[in-house]
Every structure is written in C-alpha cells, then in structure tokens.
Amino acid sequence: MTTRALSLFKEKVYLMNRVKEFMTIKNLFLGADYVWGSENLEECDCSGLICGTLTLMGNKMRINAEDIRQILTRNDNQFYDESKVKLGFFISPENKAKHVGIITDNSLFCHASYPKGVAFEDLNHTINRYNLQGYTFETKMLDFDKVDEHTGLIYDLDEELS
C-alpha cells in the first residue's frame, strides 16, 4: 500500500469512527426534556442536541440552528449514508433554520421538540407538520473538519421555537 493510500485509509477510518461516536453519543440524549437554551443529557433544545453531542466528543460549542447550518455543514446530494452524519433543517419563510435534527435513516429523525423532548420521529410526518407551518426542509452533512475549526464558539441563542 502506498503512503498516500495508507493516509487516505487512516483518514476514512478516523472519520467513520467520529460518525459512529456522534451517533452513539446522541442516543444518550434520548428522553431528555425540551428546555430552550439547554444542551445537557437531562434537558436540551434542538441545537443543544447537536452541540451537546459535539461537546461530549470534545468539541465544546453552543450555537443556534442557523449557525450550525451555515458554519458546520456542507451540501451533499446523497440523502442518507450511514458513514456520514446527516442533519435536517427546517427553514422559515425568511430563509433561516429554526429547527435542526439528525437523520438516522431514510425514515427517522432524532430531534428535540416540545413537549416530547429528545425522541425519534417519523421523518415524513415531521416534514409534513412543519410544511403546514410554512417551513421547508433541507439536508446537509455535518463536516467534522469545520467542527474542529470552530470548536469553542459560544453564541447567544436566538431561535424562535413554538
């Protein structure tokens, strides 16, 4: 195996391990109560689920859904791939992400919402419910290189949640 091939292999294994770690840690939040502005295992909001998971991975940050959308993700045409973390965003008519969650397969969405707290929900059902409120749905891939680059960001939260 060439040095370049070995380097690419190590990079792929490292990324796959980070994806597995993220998906495992997010499950620790299941059942947490919905509390706006929180990001711990007992209570969190939608962006707190993402930021809390990243913090437990060693990437301390706290930003809102729109900033996650703009700063930590990249576009990806593939809807679901188990070797990637796919995030789903609900976009307001003003083109701002107001809600975020994790796509765990083509039909499940893990997110924090009131009154359920952190739970899995049927993705299509969730999309339909938000569409009725005027939101559109967008998917992006969590980019761990961007996560590393922006570790330490703490923003004021300005999400308006219903």
Number of C-alpha atoms within 10 A of each C-alpha: 7 7 8 9 10 11 12 12 13 12 12 13 13 12 17 16 13 17 19 15 15 18 17 12 18 21 16 15 26 19 16 20 22 23 19 19 19 19 23 20 20 16 21 26 30 30 28 30 31 28 27 25 26 22 18 14 13 12 19 18 19 25 21 24 27 22 16 21 24 12 16 19 21 14 13 13 8 11 14 18 13 13 14 21 23 27 24 24 25 24 21 17 11 8 11 17 25 22 26 30 25 26 27 19 14 12 13 17 24 25 30 31 21 14 9 14 21 28 17 20 15 13 20 13 13 15 18 14 12 17 15 9 10 12 22 17 17 15 23 23 23 23 17 18 11 13 20 14 12 15 15 15 12 13 11 9 15 12 19 9 11 6
